[in-house]
Amino acid sequence: MRKLDRSDVDSQRRLADYFVRKSEFNLAAKIYGNINDIKSVVKMHVAAGHWNDAFAIANRNAKFVEDVYLPYARYLAEKDQFEEAQKAFHKAGHDQEALRVLEQLAGNAVNENRFSDAGYYHWLLSMQYLERSNENPSLIPKYYSSSKLADMYYAYHAIFLYCNQPFTRQSPETLLNMSRYLAAKKPTPNISQNQPFTRQSPETLLNMSRYLAAKKPTPNISQVLIFYTMAKIGRELGAYKMARNALERLGSLRIPQRLQRDVELMTVNIRAKPFSDAEDLLPVCPRCGLNNQLTYEMNCIHCKTNFVYSFATFEVLPLLEFTIDESLSIDEAVKLVESEPPLGDSNFNPFRAVSYLNKSAKDAELEDN
């Protein structure tokens, strides 16, 4: 037996490799440290699955982050821990693999009917596509597609639970609004790339392009459950006209055996109901102030204003989109938006009637005194 020379790096490395094969990791790490071979220490911990030791080295030496987190992400993916794997890929700087794992997460959630998770993963995907669209504009359609799928799966989660479980946390009004929202997300017609002219405005074509993904059936979203919910809850709340339309749509779909009896009974019972919907259920357009029928539309049937939905109750919010005159600067526009409305005697002042009534009441009080 001879004593190794400290300058004999190759012999010490071979000795450390021998200790690694014999699972003597502490001795191997000590020898690697003596010859300042930190990369071999990292490889040893990664191969042995000593992730905490590998993380400690990566935290002290940023150049080893990829060497540690990339194999760790693949290890997690093999263990079906895709959410943690996606974060590890991102930390390792492999965003493309992180995106691929996120797509797999979303697909698995849809296939397993975990629609709440599917909506969340598609929202994460849409944010990833949006961040990368500055460098790659071709990702913008994917952003719109994933964003729409996120909205649809979020709404469909409650519909699916309502039709498959005995209890639900959502109110009947919210479920009705959700089913109407999903029914409105139908394939967009009149989008053509093969004709030189179109009757649609550029703004309309842009809005249509956002929903190109809807031209194909949305994976695992059942139109039967959507229209079944509309028919059942619509009949309970007094939306008889809408319930009739939903039952007509169900007549052209393949209904599962467990729902056929309910659909047949609703079809018979609805014949004794009025041909109208309860007025308090009709959505009001925030622009023109007119009532809209409970149809499958995303905009006002009178002035064509696009509706903005609350994702808490899926009611139409009183919000309007407006544009700023080009002559105004951003600071001036912000100042005007934040300012109080005028309280003059103009006919356009919505508070004029209230002010007039208050003034009349004060005058009457003074006369009495």
C-alpha positions in Angstrom: 0.0 0.0 0.0 1.3 3.4 -1.0 0.3 6.9 0.0 -1.3 9.0 -2.8 0.4 12.2 -3.8 -1.9 15.2 -3.3 -0.9 16.4 -6.8 -2.0 13.1 -8.4 -5.5 14.3 -9.3 -6.3 11.5 -11.7 -5.7 8.8 -9.1 -7.8 10.6 -6.5 -10.6 11.0 -9.0 -10.5 7.3 -9.8 -10.6 6.5 -6.0 -13.5 8.8 -5.5 -15.4 7.1 -8.4 -14.7 3.8 -6.8 -16.2 5.0 -3.5 -19.3 6.2 -5.4 -19.8 2.8 -6.9 -19.6 1.3 -3.4 -22.1 3.9 -2.1 -19.5 5.5 0.1 -20.7 9.0 -0.7 -19.2 10.8 2.2 -15.7 9.6 1.4 -16.2 10.3 -2.3 -17.5 13.8 -1.6 -14.4 14.5 0.7 -12.0 13.4 -2.0 -13.8 15.4 -4.7 -13.6 18.4 -2.4 -9.9 17.9 -2.0 -9.4 18.1 -5.7 -12.0 20.9 -6.1 -14.2 18.9 -8.4 -17.5 20.3 -7.4 -19.2 19.2 -10.6 -18.5 15.5 -9.8 -20.0 16.1 -6.4 -23.2 17.4 -8.0 -23.3 14.5 -10.4 -22.9 12.1 -7.5 -25.7 13.6 -5.5 -28.0 13.7 -8.5 -27.3 10.1 -9.4 -27.9 9.0 -5.8 -31.0 11.0 -5.5 -29.6 13.2 -2.7 -31.6 16.2 -3.9 -31.2 18.3 -0.7 -27.4 18.1 -0.9 -27.6 18.9 -4.6 -29.9 21.9 -4.0 -27.5 23.2 -1.4 -24.6 23.2 -3.9 -26.8 24.8 -6.6 -27.8 27.6 -4.2 -24.2 28.4 -3.5 -23.0 28.0 -7.1 -25.4 29.4 -9.7 -23.6 27.7 -12.6 -24.8 24.3 -11.3 -28.5 25.2 -11.2 -29.2 23.6 -14.6 -27.1 20.4 -13.7 -29.3 20.0 -10.6 -32.8 21.1 -11.5 -33.0 19.6 -15.0 -32.6 16.0 -13.9 -34.7 16.7 -10.8 -37.5 17.9 -13.1 -37.3 14.8 -15.2 -37.3 12.7 -12.0 -40.5 14.4 -10.9 -42.1 13.9 -14.3 -41.4 10.2 -14.1 -43.1 10.1 -10.7 -46.2 11.9 -12.3 -45.6 15.0 -10.2 -46.1 17.2 -13.1 -46.8 20.5 -11.3 -43.6 20.3 -9.4 -41.7 19.2 -12.5 -43.0 22.2 -14.4 -41.6 24.6 -11.8 -38.2 22.7 -11.8 -37.9 22.9 -15.6 -38.6 26.6 -15.3 -35.9 27.1 -12.7 -33.5 25.1 -14.8 -34.0 27.5 -17.7 -35.7 25.0 -19.9 -39.0 26.9 -20.5 -39.9 24.8 -23.6 -39.9 21.6 -21.5 -41.8 23.4 -18.8 -44.4 24.4 -21.4 -44.7 20.8 -22.6 -45.2 19.6 -19.1 -47.9 22.2 -18.5 -49.7 21.1 -21.7 -49.6 17.6 -20.4 -51.0 18.7 -17.1 -53.9 20.4 -18.8 -54.6 17.4 -21.0 -54.5 15.0 -18.1 -56.9 17.1 -16.1 -59.4 17.2 -19.0 -59.2 13.5 -19.5 -59.7 12.8 -15.8 -62.7 15.2 -15.6 -60.9 17.5 -13.2 -62.3 20.6 -15.0 -61.4 23.1 -12.2 -57.7 22.0 -12.5 -58.0 22.0 -16.3 -59.2 25.7 -16.3 -56.3 26.6 -14.0 -53.7 24.9 -16.1 -55.1 26.4 -19.3 -54.9 29.8 -17.7 -51.3 29.2 -16.8 -50.7 28.2 -20.4 -52.3 31.3 -21.8 -50.1 33.5 -19.6 -47.0 31.6 -20.8 -48.0 32.1 -24.4 -48.7 35.8 -23.8 -45.3 36.3 -22.2 -43.6 34.7 -25.2 -45.7 36.4 -27.9 -43.4 39.5 -27.9 -40.7 37.4 -29.3 -42.9 35.0 -31.2 -46.2 36.6 -32.5 -47.4 33.2 -33.8 -48.2 32.3 -30.2 -51.0 34.9 -30.0 -53.7 32.5 -31.4 -52.6 29.9 -28.8 -53.0 32.5 -26.1 -56.6 33.2 -27.2 -57.4 29.5 -27.5 -56.0 28.6 -24.0 -57.6 31.6 -22.4 -61.0 30.6 -23.8 -60.6 27.0 -22.7 -59.7 28.2 -19.2 -62.9 30.2 -19.1 -65.0 27.3 -20.4 -63.6 24.7 -18.1 -64.0 26.9 -15.1 -67.7 27.4 -15.9 -68.2 23.7 -16.9 -66.8 22.5 -13.6 -69.9 23.6 -11.7 -72.2 22.2 -14.5 -70.5 18.8 -14.4 -70.8 18.6 -10.6 -74.5 19.7 -10.7 -75.3 16.9 -13.1 -73.2 14.2 -11.4 -73.5 14.9 -7.7 -76.5 15.2 -5.4 -75.5 18.6 -4.0 -74.0 21.8 -5.4 -72.6 25.0 -3.8 -73.8 27.2 -6.7 -77.2 28.9 -6.7 -79.7 28.0 -9.4 -79.3 31.5 -11.0 -75.5 31.1 -11.2 -75.8 27.6 -12.8 -78.3 29.0 -15.3 -75.9 31.8 -16.2 -73.0 29.4 -16.5 -74.9 27.1 -18.8 -76.0 30.1 -21.0 -72.4 31.3 -21.1 -71.1 27.9 -22.2 -73.9 27.6 -24.8 -72.9 31.0 -26.2 -69.4 29.7 -26.8 -70.4 28.1 -30.1 -68.4 27.8 -33.4 -67.9 31.1 -35.1 -69.4 31.3 -38.6 -68.4 33.3 -41.6 -64.6 33.2 -41.0 -62.9 32.6 -44.4 -59.3 32.9 -45.4 -60.0 31.8 -49.0 -62.0 34.8 -50.2 -60.6 38.2 -51.2 -63.4 40.2 -49.6 -65.5 40.0 -46.5 -68.5 41.8 -45.1 -67.2 41.8 -41.6 -65.3 44.7 -40.1 -61.7 44.2 -39.0 -62.8 44.5 -35.3 -65.3 41.8 -35.9 -62.8 39.5 -37.6 -60.4 40.0 -34.7 -63.0 39.0 -32.2 -63.9 36.0 -34.4 -60.3 34.9 -34.6 -60.2 34.7 -30.8 -62.7 31.9 -30.9 -61.3 29.8 -33.7 -60.7 27.0 -31.3 -64.5 26.7 -30.8 -64.9 25.4 -34.4 -64.0 22.0 -33.0 -65.9 20.4 -30.1 -64.2 21.3 -26.8 -62.7 18.2 -25.4 -64.8 16.5 -22.7 -67.4 19.3 -22.5 -70.8 17.7 -22.9 -73.4 19.8 -24.8 -76.0 17.5 -23.3 -75.2 18.5 -19.7 -75.2 22.2 -20.7 -78.6 22.1 -22.3 -80.0 19.7 -19.7 -79.0 22.3 -17.0 -80.5 25.1 -18.9 -83.8 23.2 -19.4 -84.1 22.0 -15.8 -83.1 25.2 -14.0 -84.8 27.4 -16.6 -88.1 25.6 -15.9 -87.7 26.0 -12.2 -86.9 29.7 -12.4 -89.6 30.6 -14.9 -87.5 30.8 -18.0 -89.9 28.7 -20.0 -89.0 30.0 -23.5 -85.4 29.3 -22.9 -86.1 25.9 -21.5 -88.1 25.0 -24.6 -85.2 26.0 -26.8 -82.8 23.9 -24.7 -85.1 20.9 -24.9 -85.3 21.3 -28.7 -81.5 21.3 -28.8 -81.4 18.2 -26.6 -83.6 16.5 -29.2 -80.8 16.6 -31.7 -78.2 15.2 -29.3 -77.5 11.7 -28.0 -78.8 11.7 -24.4 -77.3 9.3 -21.8 -79.6 6.6 -20.5 -79.7 8.1 -17.0 -81.0 11.5 -18.2 -83.5 10.3 -20.8 -86.5 9.9 -18.4 -85.9 13.4 -17.0 -85.7 15.0 -20.5 -88.9 13.2 -21.6 -90.8 14.4 -18.5 -89.5 18.0 -18.9 -90.5 17.9 -22.6 -94.1 17.0 -21.6 -94.4 19.4 -18.7 -93.1 22.4 -20.6 -96.1 22.2 -22.9 -98.3 23.5 -20.1 -96.1 26.6 -19.4 -96.2 30.1 -21.0 -94.2 30.9 -24.1 -92.1 33.6 -22.3 -89.3 34.0 -19.8 -89.6 35.7 -16.4 -88.7 39.4 -16.8 -86.4 39.5 -13.9 -84.1 36.9 -15.5 -83.6 38.9 -18.7 -80.2 40.5 -19.0 -80.1 44.2 -19.5 -77.7 45.8 -21.9 -75.5 48.4 -20.1 -75.3 50.6 -23.2 -78.9 50.8 -24.6 -80.7 49.7 -21.4 -83.0 47.3 -23.2 -83.8 43.8 -22.1 -82.3 40.9 -24.0 -83.8 37.5 -24.6 -82.2 34.5 -22.9 -80.6 33.4 -26.1 -77.1 31.9 -26.7 -75.5 35.2 -27.6 -72.5 37.1 -26.1 -73.7 40.5 -27.1 -76.8 42.7 -27.1 -79.3 41.8 -29.8 -80.3 45.5 -30.2 -77.0 47.5 -30.2 -74.5 44.5 -30.6 -72.5 45.6 -27.5 -70.3 42.8 -26.2 -71.3 41.6 -22.7 -68.7 41.4 -19.9 -69.4 38.6 -17.5 -68.7 38.3 -13.8 -66.9 35.0 -13.2 -68.4 34.9 -9.7 -72.1 34.7 -10.8 -71.8 34.9 -14.6 -74.1 37.8 -14.7 -73.7 40.6 -17.2 -71.7 43.4 -15.6 -72.6 47.1 -16.3 -69.3 47.8 -18.1 -68.7 49.5 -21.4 -65.6 49.7 -23.5 -64.8 53.2 -24.8 -62.0 54.8 -26.8 -60.1 58.0 -26.0 -60.0 60.9 -28.5 -56.6 61.1 -30.2 -56.2 64.7 -29.2 -56.2 63.8 -25.5 -53.0 62.8 -23.8 -53.0 59.8 -21.4 -52.7 62.1 -18.3 -55.7 64.2 -19.5 -57.7 61.0 -20.1 -56.9 59.6 -16.7 -57.9 62.9 -15.1 -61.2 63.0 -16.9 -62.0 59.4 -15.9 -61.3 60.0 -12.3 -63.2 63.3 -12.1 -66.7 63.6 -10.7 -69.6 64.1 -13.2 -70.9 67.6 -13.5 -73.9 68.5 -11.4 -75.4 71.3 -13.5 -78.9 71.7 -14.9 -78.0 69.9 -18.2 -80.5 67.4 -19.5 -77.7 64.9 -19.7 -77.0 65.1 -16.0 -78.3 61.8 -14.4 -78.4 63.5 -11.0 -80.5 66.5 -12.1 -83.8 64.9 -11.2 -82.5 63.9 -7.7 -81.1 67.4 -7.2 -84.4 69.0 -8.3 -86.4 66.8 -5.9 -84.1 67.6 -3.0 -84.4 71.4 -3.8 -88.2 71.2 -4.0 -88.3 69.4 -0.7 -86.2 72.1 1.0 -88.3 74.9 -0.5 -91.5 73.2 0.8 -89.9 72.9 4.2 -89.0 76.6 4.3 -92.5 77.6 3.3 -94.0 75.5 6.1 -91.7 77.2 8.6 
